Structures are given as C-alpha cells and as structure tokens.
Amino acid sequence: MIADGIVHAVGIVLAIAAGSALLALAAFHAGPGEYIAAAFFVVSLLTVLSISLTYNLWPVTSPAKWILRRFDHAAIYLLIAATYTPFLAQLDGSPLALPMIVLVWTAALTGIAMKVFLPGRFDRLAIVFYLAIGWSGVVLVKPLVATLPTTSIALIVAGGIVYSCGVIFFAWKRLRFHNALWHGFVVTGAGLHLAAMVDCLVVNRL
C-alpha cells in the first residue's frame, strides 16, 4: 500500500507539473480544438490518478472501497479516450478522424458504463477491451504518420507498449506489489504520451 501511494503521489506531482507546462506552451501554438483536447487529457489524467490513489489507500473494511473500485477501473477508459483525442484532433485532412473520435469515445463510455453498473461481471473481457480501444488507432496509422512528427509517433507507440506490458501486472493479482507495478507502468505510459503532445503541439511548431 505504501509503495502504491508513493507511485501515485509521484505521478500526480509530475502530471501537475508536466501538464501545466504543456498547457502553458500549447496556448501559443495549438488551435482551439487541439488545446481543449490537450486540457481535457491533463484533467483526465489527474482525475484517473486521484481516483486510483483514493481507491487503493481506502480501507478494505469500508463499503465505499468497492464503490471506488468501480470508478477506478472505469477511469481507465476515460484516460484511453482522452489520450487519443489531442492526436486525432490534428488530423484535419482525414475523413476518418472525426468518426474515429466518436468510435473511441463510444467504446470508452460503454466500458465506463460496464464497470460502473456491472462491476466484476466482465473483468476478463474488460482487459481485452482496454487493449482493443488502446490499439484501435492503428487504422489511422497513415494519416497519423503523415501529420505528426516522427518523434511524436515513436513516443505514442512507446507509451502504448508500456501500457500493454503493464496490463500483465494489472491482471497478475497474486504477484506482490502488482498494483504498484501496474500504476508505475500507467504513470510511465501517460508520461510518454504527454511528451508526444508537447512534441507535436509545441516543439514541432516552434
């Protein structure tokens, strides 16, 4: 529990610092839609980490623990969709960009509803669903590669790989510190994706 709390605390501090820097710099370079999408990502990341910290440190004996569990697992879908949006918002020339945003958010909202209203019933399916939504962007690989700088693409892919590897620890309940390890992968993956946003929304436009 202590290790998990430390990982969350570090993640929240870094998210506030890096997220603030992203939004401060992007204000001078990103379009309105891109900026709103980036801001929503930062807010979503902080929300996810805060909910997760509260859930994981909450006493097991409290009934509220299991209510928090629903929102903790549901928040993963929020972060996935919020991560996609700033990148897809840059694909003005692709007719598939808007449909993809709608598809990702529809899938995410479905996952959120499943976790909140049907807790514990589709846990194994949820893991597959997380990964499926997370990697669904491969259908837009051509316009993404054509629009975003190579460094951004590399950071996005690296973040996806880190998240995917982290799922192993998310599912490995018997492993000691599996939660702390999983959340370490989440913080790292989110950091890579935030770095990709800084790269494509700020650095590439200087």
TALINDA-V299532 format. One record per pair of residues at least 24 apart in sequence whose C-alpha atoms are under 6 Angstrom apart, sorted by the first residue. I is the first residue (numbers start at 0). GAP is how many residues later the second one is. If there is no record, write none. Layout:
# TALINDA-V299532
I&GAP + I&GAP
This chain:
# TALINDA-V299532
3&176 + 7&45 + 10&176 + 21&176 + 25&176 + 28&173 + 29&171 + 33&52 + 33&55 + 36&48 + 36&49 + 37&48 + 40&41 + 40&42 + 43&35 + 47&27 + 69&45 + 69&46 + 73&38 + 73&41 + 76&31 + 80&24 + 151&44 + 151&47 + 154&37 + 154&41 + 155&37 + 158&30 + 158&33 + 158&34 + 161&27 + 162&26
